[in-house]
């Protein structure tokens, strides 16, 4: 899907230079920036991140088993 995004001249120049310095396309810079933004707000970027977050969430909610401190029975 294509969307139009407007940048001021200074920002566009800096992004263009950053792309040249890193030998990256504008699309690669945009993908990285939006992935960082989603991560900052806790939104999974892809299926792998969603599964990892889901597993972490279910692990935190699992009831914790308690163990006796020693193998002896109380008398």
N, C-alpha and C positions, 0 to 999 in steps of 0.2 A: 504494500500500500504506500502510496506517495502522499506526502504532506508538505506544504510550503511553510518554511520557518524564516522569519526575517531577523537579520543581524545588522547592527550598525557597522559602518565601514571599519572601525578600529578593531572590533571583535572578529570580524571576518578575516581581516589581515593577520591577526594573531593566530587564529585557527589554521589558516592556510600555511603560515610559517611553521606551526607546530607539526602539521602533517608532513611538511617537507623534511623537518628535522628528524622525525621518527620514521620517515619513509612509509607513512600510512595514508590511506585515502580518507576523505572527509567522512565517508560512511563508517569506516572503522573507528574514527574518533567519536562519532555520534553514538555508535553502538556501545562503546566503552562508557561514555558519559551517562547514557540512559540506564545501563546495567548498574552503574554505581549509584544512581539516584534511586532505583528500585530497591537495591540492597540496603541503602540508608534507611528506607522506610519499611523494611522488613517484608518486602514483596518478593516472592521467588521469581527469578529471572527465567529459569527453564525447568523442565521436568525433574532433573537431577536435584536442583535446589529445593523444589517442592517436596520431593520424597524425603530428602534429608531433614527438612523442617518438620514434616509430618512425623517421622520416626522420633525425632527429638521431643516433639510435643507429646506423643503417646508414652514415651519412656518417662517423662516427668510426671505424668498422671498415674502411672502404675503404682499400686499400693506397695509400700516398702515392707519387706519381711524383716521381722526382728528375730535375733538369735539370742540365746541365753549367753551370759558372759562366761560361764564355765560349764563343763560337762557334768557337774554334780547336780543331783536333785536336791531340792530344799528338804530339810528334816524337821 
